[in-house]
């Protein structure tokens, strides 16, 4: 099992096809659920590394509903992805498919995000199950962890403002 830490983000390769990312936030899980599911909030934090901006965020938050994200880099490069919600338990769990327009890994993935709160601190655990071991290993070789860590750091700052 491969594990690494990027700032406050912990990442572990599990089994043949999974990556598990874990991060604690000093905020109630209701706020984190809102940050994960409201387009006006997602656009403020889910941008990846410096230079990227989320330019489109559409969410139909219901089982069978879809989501669509698009980002633009300051150099003009674009990236888009989307999926379909498979399970939604408010303030607890979101399960959705994931597929990039110009996939940088083969196939797609299932993303399960759980929010566990204890004493006002919420642990976010995101498990990404890829279609193949090849896809998972390709993602592990990418700088994905630095993009996720940068986004989570932005989220931490947003949570501190109570979305002001």
C-alpha positions as CSV (number, residue, x, y, z in Angstrom):
1,X,0.0,0.0,0.0
2,X,1.4,3.4,-1.1
3,X,0.8,6.3,1.2
4,X,1.9,9.9,1.0
5,X,1.0,13.2,2.5
6,X,0.8,16.6,0.7
7,X,0.3,19.2,3.3
8,X,-2.7,18.2,5.4
9,X,-4.0,15.7,2.7
10,X,-3.3,12.0,3.2
11,X,-3.4,9.8,0.2
12,X,-3.3,6.0,0.1
13,X,-3.5,3.5,-2.7
14,X,-5.7,0.6,-1.6
15,X,-6.3,-2.7,-3.3
16,X,-5.7,-2.8,-7.1
17,X,-7.9,0.1,-8.2
18,X,-8.5,2.6,-5.3
19,X,-7.1,5.8,-4.1
20,X,-8.3,7.0,-0.7
21,X,-7.8,10.7,0.2
22,X,-8.4,12.0,3.7
23,X,-8.4,15.5,5.2
24,X,-9.7,17.0,8.4
25,X,-11.5,20.4,8.5
26,X,-12.4,22.4,11.6
27,X,-16.0,22.8,10.5
28,X,-19.3,21.0,10.9
29,X,-20.1,18.5,8.2
30,X,-23.2,20.4,7.1
31,X,-21.0,23.2,5.9
32,X,-18.7,20.8,4.1
33,X,-21.7,19.2,2.4
34,X,-22.9,22.6,1.2
35,X,-19.4,23.4,0.0
36,X,-19.4,20.1,-2.0
37,X,-22.9,20.5,-3.5
38,X,-23.6,24.2,-4.1
39,X,-22.2,25.5,-7.4
40,X,-21.5,29.0,-6.1
41,X,-19.3,27.5,-3.3
42,X,-17.6,24.8,-5.4
43,X,-16.5,27.4,-7.9
44,X,-14.7,29.2,-5.0
45,X,-12.5,26.3,-3.9
46,X,-12.4,23.4,-6.4
47,X,-9.8,24.9,-8.8
48,X,-6.8,22.7,-8.4
49,X,-3.3,24.1,-8.5
50,X,-2.5,27.8,-9.0
51,X,-3.5,29.3,-12.3
52,X,-6.7,27.3,-12.7
53,X,-10.3,28.7,-12.3
54,X,-13.5,26.7,-12.3
55,X,-15.5,28.4,-15.0
56,X,-18.6,26.1,-15.1
57,X,-20.3,24.2,-12.3
58,X,-23.7,22.7,-12.9
59,X,-25.3,20.3,-10.3
60,X,-28.5,18.4,-10.4
61,X,-28.3,17.1,-6.8
62,X,-30.5,14.0,-6.9
63,X,-29.9,10.3,-7.5
64,X,-29.6,9.9,-11.3
65,X,-28.9,13.6,-11.6
66,X,-25.7,14.8,-13.3
67,X,-23.0,17.3,-12.6
68,X,-20.6,19.1,-15.0
69,X,-17.4,21.0,-14.1
70,X,-15.1,22.9,-16.4
71,X,-11.9,24.7,-15.6
72,X,-9.7,27.1,-17.5
73,X,-6.0,27.8,-16.9
74,X,-4.6,31.3,-17.2
75,X,-2.7,30.0,-20.3
76,X,-6.0,29.2,-22.0
77,X,-5.9,25.4,-21.5
78,X,-9.3,23.9,-20.7
79,X,-10.4,20.8,-18.8
80,X,-13.9,19.4,-18.3
81,X,-15.5,16.4,-16.6
82,X,-18.8,15.2,-15.3
83,X,-20.8,12.3,-14.0
84,X,-24.0,11.0,-12.5
85,X,-25.0,10.9,-8.8
86,X,-25.6,7.3,-7.6
87,X,-26.2,8.0,-3.9
88,X,-26.8,11.2,-1.8
89,X,-27.1,11.2,2.0
90,X,-27.3,14.8,3.0
91,X,-24.3,15.9,5.2
92,X,-23.0,12.3,5.2
93,X,-22.2,10.7,1.8
94,X,-22.1,11.4,-2.0
95,X,-21.4,8.7,-4.6
96,X,-21.0,9.7,-8.2
97,X,-19.4,8.6,-11.4
98,X,-16.5,10.6,-12.9
99,X,-15.4,10.9,-16.5
100,X,-13.1,13.5,-18.0
101,X,-13.7,14.9,-21.5
102,X,-10.1,14.3,-22.5
103,X,-9.3,11.6,-20.1
104,X,-5.8,11.7,-18.7
105,X,-6.4,8.1,-17.4
106,X,-8.2,5.3,-19.2
107,X,-11.9,4.8,-18.4
108,X,-13.8,6.4,-15.6
109,X,-14.2,6.1,-11.9
110,X,-16.7,6.0,-9.0
111,X,-16.1,8.6,-6.4
112,X,-17.4,8.1,-2.8
113,X,-17.1,11.1,-0.4
114,X,-18.0,10.6,3.2
115,X,-18.2,13.3,5.9
116,X,-17.6,12.2,9.5
117,X,-17.9,14.8,12.3
118,X,-16.6,14.5,15.8
119,X,-16.4,17.5,18.2
120,X,-16.8,20.1,15.4
121,X,-14.0,18.6,13.3
122,X,-15.1,16.8,10.1
123,X,-13.0,14.2,8.4
124,X,-13.6,14.1,4.6
125,X,-12.7,10.7,3.1
126,X,-12.8,10.4,-0.7
127,X,-12.4,7.0,-2.2
128,X,-11.9,6.9,-6.0
129,X,-12.3,3.5,-7.6
130,X,-10.9,3.4,-11.1
131,X,-12.0,1.1,-13.9
132,X,-8.6,-0.5,-13.9
133,X,-5.3,-0.8,-12.0
134,X,-3.6,0.8,-15.0
135,X,-5.8,3.9,-14.6
136,X,-5.2,4.1,-10.8
137,X,-1.5,3.7,-11.3
138,X,-1.4,6.4,-13.9
139,X,-3.2,8.8,-11.5
140,X,-0.7,8.0,-8.8
141,X,2.1,9.0,-11.1
142,X,0.4,12.3,-11.8
143,X,0.6,15.5,-9.7
144,X,-3.1,15.0,-8.8
145,X,-2.4,15.1,-5.1
146,X,-1.0,18.6,-5.3
147,X,-4.1,19.8,-7.1
148,X,-6.4,18.2,-4.5
149,X,-4.3,19.6,-1.7
150,X,-4.4,23.1,-3.1
151,X,-8.2,22.9,-3.5
152,X,-8.6,21.6,0.0
153,X,-6.4,24.4,1.4
154,X,-8.7,26.9,-0.5
155,X,-11.7,25.1,1.0
156,X,-10.3,25.4,4.5
157,X,-10.0,29.2,4.0
158,X,-13.6,29.4,2.7
159,X,-14.9,27.4,5.6
160,X,-13.2,29.8,8.0
161,X,-15.3,32.7,6.5
162,X,-18.6,30.8,6.9
163,X,-19.0,31.5,3.2
164,X,-19.0,35.3,3.7
